[in-house]
């Protein structure tokens, strides 16, 4: 296949570990790759130069005020290769961001750096602190870890604390799950495991991570209170009611693939840690309806499913976008009917319906 696009030629010229992606592809697959190449290297009008190894690279940035942030056309190969120096630079940037947040926004959700103020976009529960705790743990920033561990037991996850004029009054199940619940559980695992030296045995603040995760999940359980078990994403937690943001013309509530699939990892793990199976059962019931959905294209379901009733006629493709679906399909939570499930992405997207046996936690990128 002849590729005439400059952007696609750049992709082809890169030093792939194996053969370039266009090699030995069916024409329809190659055309998809060519389109992705054009999108991925949309800045193809920038000047190119050919390195000593014969590969085309971007021209070095020659005239900017801040030479450490030159953008996609800058040749970064001259920077240090010392991994300790690189790691230290990452930690430095993390602490810079934390200091700004702590000085001007903590314990609110978000720092507004232009005017050193804050807002609460996620219930006023200290989003940045809790979402960033596992990173602070991995970087072994003891002082930051202690601040957040002291703070988490004080949070009331049963009510929305965001009351300001620019604060969000609703709660997103999806965002709350990946940021708060995921942050609490991952931090708990790290401090009970490889980083337990940051919080010695007997530290009640670590146990509070799990108890607070349980409190938060209990608050959100009503989101699954639909005939199909597919949850409603945007809700008011103070009176435990659904918003109308995802209601179709026929009155059905809907949920996207990410809103369904991403819950399984955290909610099943919460069941494993707490000993209460109800959390995992709620998330897996919702996911099971997705697995039973018909395919609108070989290997692909639609992007939106009705949650008000088990009615696959309301499944629809949700436009040109990508959704990340996280699924924890470990052997301990797999039923017989789920041991052979339709895979969403298969190498090359074969015309026949592909099958895949999955036995571990996976991330699947779903183009829909």
PyMOL commands that set and color helices and strands:
alter all, ss='L'
color gray80, all
select helices_A, chain A and resi 6-13+27-40+76-78+83-104+127-131+133-138+142-152+173-192+196-198+204-224+257-261+263-274+278-291+312-314+331-333+336-338
alter helices_A, ss='H'
color red, helices_A
select strands_A, chain A and resi 48-50+56-58+110-112+117-119+171-172+234-236+241-242+254-256+304-306+322-328+341-342+355-356+361-367
alter strands_A, ss='S'
color yellow, strands_A
deselect
rebuild
show_as cartoon
